[in-house]
Each structure stands twice: as C-alpha cells, then as structure tokens.
Amino acid sequence: QINRLKREEAAEPAAQPEPPEEVVLLRQIRDSLSK
C-alpha cells in the first residue's frame, strides 16, 4: 500500500499548484508513520 502511494505521488505533475485535501492528509499520515 505504501509503495503504491509513493508511485502515485511520483506520477503527479511537479507543477501542481495545490494537491487535493485528501492527498495532503495522506501525506501527513504517511510522514507521521515514517517517523
């Protein structure tokens, strides 16, 4: 599951002005789990 999230994040365009709120929340959860 985490690998899938990382692949999806890598596939996102770098010039995206603002990610969807759910993406931000998923990143925060992932970051808190990785600490």
Stockholm file with secondary structure:
# STOCKHOLM 1.0

chainA/1-35         QINRLKREEAAEPAAQPEPPEEVVLLRQIRDSLSK
#=GR chainA/1-35 SS CHHHHHHHHHHSCTTCSSCCHHHHHHHHHHHHHHC
#=GC SS_cons        CHHHHHHHHHHSCTTCSSCCHHHHHHHHHHHHHHC
//
